[in-house]
């Protein structure tokens, strides 16, 4: 018993010694009194951080509280009618749109990243051009993408508002996201893997598909999930390419309305505020969930 | 022999894929410019860019109010977003306890993922009524849109500025401390100036986002195509002009809208170029 007590005493001593360089709250305040500018800067920085987090919490909390209250089973009915603006067709369309877009964008994005990292030789001019164009693509506003899709597919190819036109437009839009993340993932694979594979007699193609791609997979998947988040949240690029018809698509050349566009239409009509709240909460948490999943995958597997 | 052939075929496929993004940019430029530029000449450049009246039914296509609207709203968004964003980045990089950082960082990354239509909805149901009770009027206008956009660019600015501050060598900070500066002074007067160009790159990236933003602005800016006379008056931006009227426009009206996109596109290209110029300068 005494032993334990004396041990505790020693521990307490150690703790005090460790704290020798630490200031107490009061000491800190005293120091700040002599340095009003520092105190001011500290307040400024802390306030900004609190404001940012406050806005974030308020935005999510507000939409969550008001949205969940307005959720009902009727909003997930199979049919969209003017009395019951069901979001299920829009949800299904979002699913189709995402699937189709990824089908187009992922192979092209991954393959071009493979070309840039594994095949292109040093000083290859194409690499620089591609880098500039992907940066340009990333900066183009979504409404310009929408207008381009409208002019090229709906008017130029005479498709009208179709699922396919929307998907191709979105595929071009998310291409830089997939390319960049894949490139980073490929660059992170150690060269010794490639050398080992070459040394065992494998060709370049086999090395890429059997050795490099599998080890880069988590990074690529994280990028793809990030792209899904952008597709689900996109509105402006879709209004004039995929249109706003509120029924579930049955073919590639049907006009469709994804959940984000559905939300825009509800707000535009102005008659369905409660349903808009409910749609907002579904949309917000879908996108936030997808993005959280992406960063989880990236952190979990890349380390 | 067969293996070599597949090697060659796949090499070609990879090469073609790499060309797709180049092709995409070329196609986008082609379609927007070919459809838009003739309209600019038909209306004449001075009437188009300098005209203050947008009355499609009367054949008046002056987009000056929209250009001014875009510039005002962008400036407003920068005014609200940049100071808070940079200060928050400083907090994240230099003041934040590790435990808090682990929550804060993903939270701010999440904020970047919120779809713009949801921001617009939030603006419509929260900011607009708030502005209406505070300042009267309709509640929709430059100020509301600026606050909205300021919030939207926070994650972009915070992300870029934070990594810029973190990239400054630790010796700068230590040197300042060694000379007797407090933690705050060292951060603000030694680290921050050194991170200047990186932060500027973040601000430019933010400007690009703001100027191209459509759905959120359409909800809260009021959308009147007239020159604004105060920060409470409603404005229409270049992007909202397109999204509002494209659905029913035809003939020269439609071409004029595409020409609006040309102007927007040129703005964006300039911003992108200056962004990469700053990034290159930083790298050297």
Interface residues (C-beta under 8 A of the other chain):
Chain A: X31 X35 X37 X38 X39 X41 X42 X44 X45 X46 X47 X48 X49 X51 X52 X53 X55 X56 X59 X62 X63 X66 X107 X108 X109 X111 X112 X114 X115 X116 X118 X119 X120 X126 X129 X130 X132 X133 X134 X135 X136 X137 X139 X140 X141 X142 X143 X144 X145 X147 X148 X150 X151 X152 X156 X172 X175 X176 X179 X203 X204 X205 X229 X232 X233 X234 X235 X236 X239 X240 X260 X263 X264 X267 X273 X276 X277 X280 X283 X284 X287 X288 X290 X291 X292 X295
Chain B: X3 X4 X6 X7 X10 X11 X13 X14 X15 X17 X18 X19 X20 X21 X22 X24 X25 X27 X28 X31 X32 X35 X83 X84 X85 X87 X88 X90 X91 X92 X95 X96 X104 X106 X107 X108 X109 X110 X111 X113 X114 X115 X116 X117 X118 X119 X120 X121 X122 X124 X125 X126 X151 X154 X158 X182 X183 X184 X185 X187 X188 X208 X211 X212 X213 X214 X215 X219 X239 X242 X243 X246 X247 X257 X258 X261 X264 X265 X268 X269 X271 X272 X275 X276
